[in-house]
Amino acid sequence: MRCREEVRRPGRAPGSDGGRARERSGCARREPRGCWIGGIGSAQRAKRASTGRAPGNVGFTLIEVAVALAIVGVGVVTCLQIFSASLRMQQRASRETRAVLAARAAMDALIATPEIQDHNENRDSAEGFRTHVLVRHAGRDEGLSDKALDFQSDYSLRYLQVDVTWQDGAGAKTYTLKSLRMAPENE
């Protein structure tokens, strides 16, 4: 690139005009090789030097596009992982809720039965739940004292326990309900 030379007048030394020649030519300062920088067209040259592109070339470089795609890709993968984790948690919560409802139904059936006998049974449901029902006379294990157990009556206190077990991703889980009920003595 060629630059403008300083306008010289005969009989004068370069630079003795007090910088008026630079003002007329539009140059701001002199480079070591004799080129003037600044003035007319210097903004375009500075822009080209800072971005490495000509002023008419607009758009993104391949590296800029690759970095942007990498950032978007990380964001999308993170969102998908969060979404799938929330679905798994929702399925676990739904399964646990169904297990609680199954245990509650079994306990309600025991409480509503007019005549109840001591027994121990296991049932499997279509949803994959294993229900264990235990009915027995209440004793010291339930916090009753010897004095409370030492009386004669037509009714006795029964201990009811319902365990519902199911398989989860982390292994087997169990939900337990316990209750006490007065029932006629039938033994």
Summary of the structure (lengths in Angstrom):
residues: 187
radius of gyration: 45.5
end to end distance: 115.1
largest distance: 140.4
contacts: 398
relative contact order: 0.09
helix: 40%
strand: 25%
